[in-house]
Amino acid sequence: MESRFTVNGRRLVAMREQVETALRDVPPDRVCVHAVEIGGKLYPVRQALAVACGLNRMDCFPQVASRVFRQLGFKVFATAQRPRPRGTVAGLRKALPHRSPEIGPQDMQVLELPPMVLWWSRWECWEDVTEHGVAILDLPLRKPGVYEAKLRGSEERLSIGKASDLRTRVLHGLVRGTSSHPSGRKIRDREDLRHVLVRWALTDRPSAAQEELHRLHLATFARLPKHTGHT
């Protein structure tokens, strides 16, 4: 049994046996929303696909991973309950809201949300945005989106944010500090701005995108971005 899919333009093939073998001795991370049962254990679909196919977890969209595992015959679950249980399907079911005896399994509703595709700008030097702002000024006003800041040479983020007006938030809040932005102030006070990079992406679902980016950062680095206080 196999599933063919594409990640970052690469055509890949996953085999059921390949997945089971790759994850046999791998402990599952904490489940956030999308989970797959493999070998009696419950894995986040991002973790499972990344381990099984040797991918960067940040490239594994949960909708793509869920589709791959369904095609391979694995049971895939989705839940909006937090915090998430580790390790077993039984644990996931215990985390579901309380049910009265009259309510059966047919009352569970799973929402399959459409995937979000973020077309990121290239990474821009913080000081270039501060002084010139040319790249960000190319964006139309009052368009929603998300943005990130990091240190050159590091994959860990300093900040991940959302905005109803991406251009104004990044230029005047995050970078220049002419409007309130707690993460931007911390970056300006504590980091060497010569080495800070910024990028952004338009999306009509900035809150959902930010939440997913925060969740992915937690799964990858075991903490939120350095100067982000909460998700």
N, C-alpha and C positions, 0 to 999 in steps of 0.2 A: 504494500500500500504506500503511495507516495503523494506528495503535494508539491506543485510548482508555484513559485511566487517570485516577486521582484522586490529588492531592497536597494535603494540608492542607485537604480539603474542596472543592478546585477541580477541576472536570472539565476535562481537557486532552486534546488530540489531537496525536499525533506522526506525521509523514509521513517515509517513508524518504528522499525527496529533500531534505526540510528538514534531516534529520540530517546527510546527506552534505555539504550545502552549508555548514552551520554549522561543521563540524569540519574543513573542507578545509585551512585554514591554521593550525589549532590544534595545537601540540605536545602529545603525550600526557604526562600525569603518570606517576609510577611506579605500577605495578599492585600492589595489595595482595592481593586475593582474587578478586574478580569482574572480568572483563575482556570487552570486546567489540571485534571486528575491524571497523574502518571505514576504507575507503580504503587498505587494506594496512597500517594502523597499529593498535596495540593500546592501547586506552584503558581506564582504570578506568570501570566503568559509571556511577558517580556523576558523574564529571566529564563524560562524554559526554552524559548526560541533562540535566544542569544547563546546559551550554553550548547544546545543541540547542534547549531549551525555555525558556531564560531563567529558570531556577529557582535558588534558594539550594541549594548542594550539601548543606547539612546537612539539607534536607528530602527528599533523594533516597535512599530506602531501596534497598540493592543488589538485593533480591529483586524489587522493583517495576521498577527499571530493567532488570534482566535479562529480565524477562517482556516488557517493552515492546520491547526489541531483538530478542528471539526472534520476536515477532509481526511485526516489520518485516523479518524474513528475514536478520538479521545473525547471525554466529557468536558465541556467548557462551561464555566459558571460566571455569572456577573452579579455583583451586589453593591449597593451604595452604602452599606452599613460600615461604620468605623468605630473603634479600631478593628483591624482584621485579625482573624485567627491564623496560627501557623499549622501547616502540615497535613491536616486530614480533612476529608469531605465532611465527616461528622462535626468537626470543629466549626466549619463554615455554616452548617445548618443550625448549630446552637447559637450562632451570632445573629440569626434572623430575628425580626421582631416577634414578640410573644403572640401565640395563636390560641384562640379558644378552641375547645374540642370540635365545634361545628365547622371550623375553617379547615379546608383540605388543601393539598398541594396545588390544586388547580387555581387557587387564588393568588399564587405568586406571579408577579409580572416582571419580566426582564426587558429593559429598554435597550435596544441596540442603537446607540448613538452613532451618527455618521462620523467618519474620521475627519480630523482637521489636518490640512496640509499647510505648513508654514513655509513661505518663501522668504528665507532670511536675507537681509542685506549682507554685504561683506562686512567683516570686522573693521571698524574704523577706530583710529587713535582718539582717545578721549580729548587730548589737547587740540586736535584738528577740529573736532566737533565744537569744542568750546570757543575757539577763535574764529572759525569760518562757518561751520554748520552747513556747508554746501550740500553734503549728501542727504542729511535729514531735511533740509529745506526743499528738496525735490519731492517730498511727500506732500499730498494734499492735506489741507487743514481739516480738523474734525473727523478724522478717520480712526477707528479703533484698532488696537493691536497690542502686541507684547514686545518686550525688549530685555536684553541681557547685558551684563557687564562682567568682565573677567580680567585676570592678569595675563599678559603675554606669556605663552609657553605653558599655561595651566588650563586644564579642562574644568576645574571647579569654578563655579560662578560666584562673583561678589554680590550680584543682585539679579533677580528675575522679577519683572513687574508687568503690569497691565495698564492700559490707558484707553479712555474714550476718545482722546485726541492725542494720538501717538506723537506727532511732531512737536506739539507744545510740551508734553510731559517729558520727553527725552531731552529736548534742547534746553528748555527753561527750568524744568524741575530737576531732573537727574544730573545733567552736566553743568549747566551754568549756575544753578542755585538761585535764580531770580524768583522762583516760586518754591513753596515748601515741598521737600522731598527727603524724608529721614535717611533712606539708604544712600542717596546722593551726597548728603552732608557727611555721612560717615566715610564714604569713599574719598571725598575731598580732604577730610581731616586726617585720615589714617593711611592712605595708600600713596605710593609714588605714581602720580598721574601720567608720567612719561611711559609707564608700562601697562596702563589700563586700556582695554579695548571695549567697544560698545557695538551692538548690532540690534536690529529690530525687524519685525515682520507684521504686516497687516493681517487682521483676522476679524470677522464679525462676531467671534465668540471669545473675547479676550479673557473673561473670567475663567471659562473652562480650560482655555489654553494655559493660563498661568497655573491653575491648579494641577494640571497634568505635568507641566514642566517642573513644578515644585516636587511633585510625587516622584518623578523620575530622578531628580537630583537627590532626594532622600534615599532612594533605592540604590543609587550609584555611589554616593559619598557618605551615607549614613547621617546626613545633616542637611538643613536648608542652606541656601547661599549665605555666605559669610556675613553680609550686612542686611539680611532679610530677617525681620523679627518674627514673622508668622506667615502662615499660608492662608 
